[in-house]
């Protein structure tokens, strides 16, 4: 597990997962312009795996600093480059990042136990292609997929962390326009 700390007045970050960019595709051309603007104005991008190609990872890294884990469909280059799970600390808030959590049907108990095992306040995970926000003793977050959402709307998550307080928004993307669903956890 890799960990490090980030500190500033207010940290705004964007969370993506399950972009599933095939060889020859460009993540920047597939994401809504609003979402690219939101990403560029943030301090950090977290990606919870399933880029699929190293080109997708490199394109996102050209926009902003990226912290990521590999997913179950990522190429061997990404599996060698990225860890399976990761813990970072932002403004005193510990964030765990994994791709495929221990979620069975609609029960998040396995994810809560994993968050406790990783000793984090927030657990970010992917794999499910639809947004999940569960607030208990830990905050469980899945951003969904901004490019391959399945039956859900394309989505990402934006977090704002200040003084150990977390405010979040699910970013719903339709065409080039994004809208928000807000939540907060102290």
N, C-alpha and C positions, 0 to 999 in steps of 0.2 A: 504494500500500500504506500502511495506517495502522498506526502502532505506538505503544505506550505501555508503561509499567512499573508493576507492582503489587508492593508489598512488605509483608509482615507475618510473624509467627512461623511459622504454618502456614496455607497457603492450601488450602481445600477448594473444589473446583468441580465442577459437573455439566455434562455435554455431552449435548446433544440434536441431532437432525437429522430432517428428513423428517417433520414433524408433519402436514403436508398438511391444515390446518384450512380447511374450506369456509365461505363466507359464512353467517352465522347459527349456526355451531357455536361452542362454547366450549372452548378447550384445557383450561381448569381442570376442566371437567366430564368431559373424556375421559381425563385422566391419572389413574392410581391415586393414592389418598390418600397412600399411603406415599411415592410419588415426589414428590408436592407437598411433603410434609414434608422430604424430603431436599433438595429444591431450596431451600426457604426457610431451611434451616439452613446452606447453603453461602455462600461469599463471592462467588461469581460463577457465572453461567450462560453457557456458550458454546453457540451454536446454529449449525450448519453448513448452514443454508439449507433451503429448501422449507417455509416457514411457510404459504405461499399467500396469506394475507390479512394486512393491516396490523393487524386486530383481534387476531389470534393473537400477533403481535409485542408489541402494547400490553398484552395480558393477561399475558404472561410478564414483561414489564418491570415490571408492577405487583407482581410477586412478589419480584423480585430484580434486581440490576444485570445487564444482559445485554450480551454482546459477540457480534456476529453478522455473517454474510455472507449475500448473497442466493443463492437457488437457481434452478434452471432453470424452476420452475413458479410463482415468486413474482410477485405483482402489480407493476404499474409503480411504485406508490408505494414499495414495498420496494426495488426495483432502483435508484431514485433516492436512497433513504435510506442503503442499505448498500453496502459495497464488495464486489467479487467475491472478493477475498482480503485477508487481514489477518494481521498479526504482532503478538503481545503478548508481554511478558516478565513472568513470575510467579516471584518468588523466584530469579532468575537463570536460569530455564529459558525458552527461547524457544519459543513455540507458534505455529505457522502454522495458519490456518483457511481452508478453501476448501469449496466444495460438491462440485463434480463433478471428481474427480481423474482422473489418467491411469492408471486401473486397467483392464487388459484380462484378461478371464476371471479366473484366479486368480493372475496375475502382478502383483506390486506394485513392480516395478522402476521404472516411470514415476513412481510416488508417491515413492519414495526419491530419485529424481533431482530431483523438484519440491521436496522438503524441503531438499535440498542447495542448490538454486537460491535458495530463500527463506531459507537460512541459519538453519534452526530445528532444535531438538532433538526436537520433537514435531510431527507433522502431523495435524491433525484434519480429517476429510472426511466427507461424507455421500453421498447419492444411491443407495446400495446396499441400504438398508432392513434390513440384518443387521449385527450387530457384527463388526468386524474388529480384531484386535490383532496387530501384527507388531513384534517387538523385534529390530532389527538395530543398525546404527550410529545410526539414528533410530527413534523410536517412532511407528508409524503407527496411528491410531485412528479407527475409524468407530463411532459409537454405535448404529447401526441406527435403528429407528423405534419410539418408544414408543406410537404411535397407529395406524400403518399398516405393520405389519411384513412383510406378505406371508407367505411360508412360514416365517419365523423367529418366535421369541417376541418380544413387545414388549420393547424394551430402551433403555437409556441408559448413560452411563459416569460414574463418579465418580472424580475424581483428588484426591490429597492431595500437595501439594508442600511440601517443607521442605529447606532447605540443599541445593538442586539435586538432591534425590532425589525420585523420583516413585513413588508407590504408587497403584494403580488397581484399580477394581472394575467389572466389567460388571454393571449392574443389570438383572435379568430381572424383568419385571412380569407377574404373572398375577392378574387380578381387582384387588383393592385391596392385594395383598401383593407385596413385592419381595424377591428373594434376590440373592446376590452370587457372582461368580466373580472372584477376586483375582489380580493380577499386580503385578510391581515392576520398576523399572529404575533403576539408579544412574547 
